[in-house]
Amino acid sequence: MTRQVNCGGILIGGGAPISIQSMTNVDTRDTERLVRQIDELADAGCDIVRCAVPDLQAAESLGRARKRVRVPLVADIHFDYRLAIASIENGADKIRINPGNIGSIDRVRAVVDKARERNIPIRVGVNSGSLEKGLIEKYGGVTAEALAVSGVNMLKVIEDMDYDQLVVSIKSSNVRMNYDAHMKLRELTDFPIHIGITESGTPRNGELKSAVGIGALLLAGIGDTMRVSLTDDPVKEVILAKRILETVGMREKAIEIVSCPTCGRTEIDLIGLANEAEERLEPVAQKRREAGLRPLKVAVMGCAVNGPGESREADYGIAGGRGEGLVFSHGEIIEKTTEDKLIDRLVELVSAEK
């Protein structure tokens, strides 16, 4: 088990639930827009929000926003250590620095001393695109081992300054390299690990890379906090992160829908039914999350081969053929109806379930 740090009331590591992070993409200096986007991310289920701090004006705006939002804020710092200090003074709950561009040991020490005053964590964030030149030369390029060593080296530097409120991340856009680097990192440190696939791309490609890359790490027992990185609205990052955690069994789905892949025995529009069920049950699922109700399993099946079995395991299910179908609950038939009324009846039953 990793160590544990506290980021503005959100625990990271030490067996705490895996927290979801995202990053704002509006101008941090525009406080009103910043607050609106942070609130949107929080409403979507984001636990921790990171903001770019390119200058002093941005650090001051982050401080104003922090007083108005309900989630912890992380200041993302590159190159200028003085902006890390200013962000801490303005109320940042955590600082992210990059070993590849933060500068000399004295500059790191100045950031650590300021973080110590407020007892806030520092994330050592390594990216494959900004790896230190010395490590690139030593390892013959950007490699999994070089990424792991970069992160661990900076952790050691800060530990030697008698500070241990640390989180580490070593992200690559290459899924295989990212996985191998984290397997190596796990052997080298017990500090909390922030996981993700950096620069994963547009939704079409980025969702696939993130699901595979982050999912593999989670199933290997690696990851205390996570961010999905997409070239898109950051709210979509949060939604995908939740889906990944649900899929690997680390968060319960409010409503889990199972449906068969169709085959030559299918005699109803199962594809249409399954998609409609997913769309119409999503707002029901959201209400159940907000109300803290138990998770439900719903089956949408196309024939008698898997239908009855899945429906025995499901709270509710439908199965049909030749224009008609059956509505089940825990394997027991509730009613027989026409195909066009199957989804309406299913939604009614799930919506009424307490």
C-alpha positions, -999 to +999 in steps of 0.1 A: +000+000+000+012+035-008+016+063+017-012+089+021-013+126+016-042+151+020-051+174-009-076+200+004-096+173+022-093+146-005-071+118+006-047+103-019-031+069-014-030+047+017-061+028+006-083+059+000-108+057-029-092+066-063-098+103-069-107+117-103-088+148-115-091+170-145-076+203-157-093+235-167-087+248-202-099+284-198-076+313-192-068+310-155-065+348-153-102+351-160-116+343-126-153+342-135-148+317-164-124+297-142-149+294-114-177+284-139-156+256-154-144+243-120-180+241-109-189+222-141-161+197-134-172+193-098-208+188-108-196+160-132-179+142-104-143+156-104-126+154-070-095+176-077-090+203-104-057+214-118-052+249-133-023+262-154-004+290-137+017+307-164+022+340-146+016+359-113-018+372-125-029+335-129-017+326-094-037+355-079-068+345-099-064+309-087-065+322-052-097+341-058-113+311-074-103+288-045-124+308-021-155+303-043-153+266-053-159+233-034-130+212-047-093+214-041-072+232-067-038+222-079-014+248-094+003+234-125+038+249-127+064+248-154+098+266-156+093+294-130+095+282-094+084+316-082+049+309-096+047+278-074+055+299-043+030+325-054+003+299-059+009+284-025+006+319-009-027+323-028-042+291-014-034+263-038-041+229-022-013+212-041+015+220-065+026+201-096+062+206-107+081+190-136+117+178-129+125+184-165+120+222-164+117+234-128+154+243-125+181+240-099+180+223-065+179+257-048+147+265-067+132+232-057+141+238-021+124+272-022+092+255-033+095+228-007+100+253+021+069+272+011+048+240+008+060+229+042+046+262+057+011+252+045+016+214+047+004+209+011+015+181-012+037+184-042+032+163-072+064+154-091+050+152-126+072+136-153+061+136-190+078+118-218+079+150-238+099+169-212+123+143-198+157+156-185+184+156-212+208+138-190+184+108-186+177+108-223+214+105-230+219+079-203+191+056-214+194+062-251+161+081-255+128+083-237+123+049-221+101+034-194+131+031-171+141+067-177+106+079-168+106+060-136+141+071-126+133+107-133+103+106-109+122+087-082+152+110-084+131+141-077+113+123-049+146+116-033+158+152-037+127+164-019+128+137+007+164+147+015+149+182+022+129+165+050+096+167+032+074+137+024+040+151+013+046+139-022+027+123-051+045+111-083+033+108-119+052+095-149+031+098-180+037+088-216+014+089-246+027+054-255+005+029-237+030+002-236+058+025-223+034+040-198+026+006-184+062-006-182+073+026-166+047+023-139+056-014-132+091-002-127+080+028-105+061+005-082+093-013-074+111+019-066+087+039-044+057+037-021+046+073-026+011+078-040+009+075-078-011+097-101-019+078-133-030+087-168-020+086-205-006+120-215-015+136-248-038+107-256-055+127-284-090+134-297-119+115-282-120+088-309-084+077-302-079+091-267-108+073-251-094+040-263-058+047-252-070+060-219-093+030-212-067+005-221-037+023-205-054+034-173-075+003-169-044-019-172-027+000-144-057-001-122-061-038-126-024-042-118-031-024-085-014+008-095-029+042-091-042+064-062-055+093-083-061+096-120-067+120-149-080+111-183-064+135-209-085+143-240-084+170-266-120+179-257-142+195-231-126+185-197-160+174-184-157+145-208-125+135-191-143+132-158-171+111-173-147+087-190-127+084-158-158+074-139-167+049-165-132+034-164-134+030-126-168+014-129-156-010-156-127-023-135-149-026-105-135+002-084-167+022-084-202+008-085-223+016-114-257+031-105-272+011-133-252-016-150-267-026-184-257-060-199-267-069-235-258-097-258-238-089-290-266-103-313-263-133-336-284-151-362-310-161-337-319-125-329-354-117-341-359-082-326-341-049-330-318-056-301-292-030-311-319-003-311-334-015-279-300-017-261-290+018-272-324+032-263-322+016-228-288+031-222-299+065-232-332+066-213-318+050-182-289+074-178-309+102-161-324+075-139-290+063-130-279+099-122-308+103-098-299+071-081-263+082-076-275+115-061-299+097-038-273+071-027-295+042-038-282+007-043-268-002-078-290-021-102-283-046-130-304-044-161-303-070-189-314-064-225-313-097-243-323-109-277-332-145-274-338-175-251-301-187-252-287-161-227-319-141-219-333-161-190-299-167-174-289-131-175-323-120-163-319-143-132-289-122-122-305-089-131-328-068-111-348-062-143-344-075-178-361-078-211-358-105-238-377-109-269-382-122-304-406-119-334-420-086-324-428-095-288-409-099-256-408-107-219-401-085-189-382-102-161-372-095-125-346-118-110-355-145-135-392-143-128-415-133-157-434-101-149-453-097-181-454-103-218-457-073-241-450-061-276-416-051-288-425-014-290-434-013-253-405-032-239-383-002-231-411+019-218-420-008-193-383-014-184-378+023-177-410+025-156-399-004-134-363+008-129-374+043-122-398+031-094-371+008-078-359+020-044 
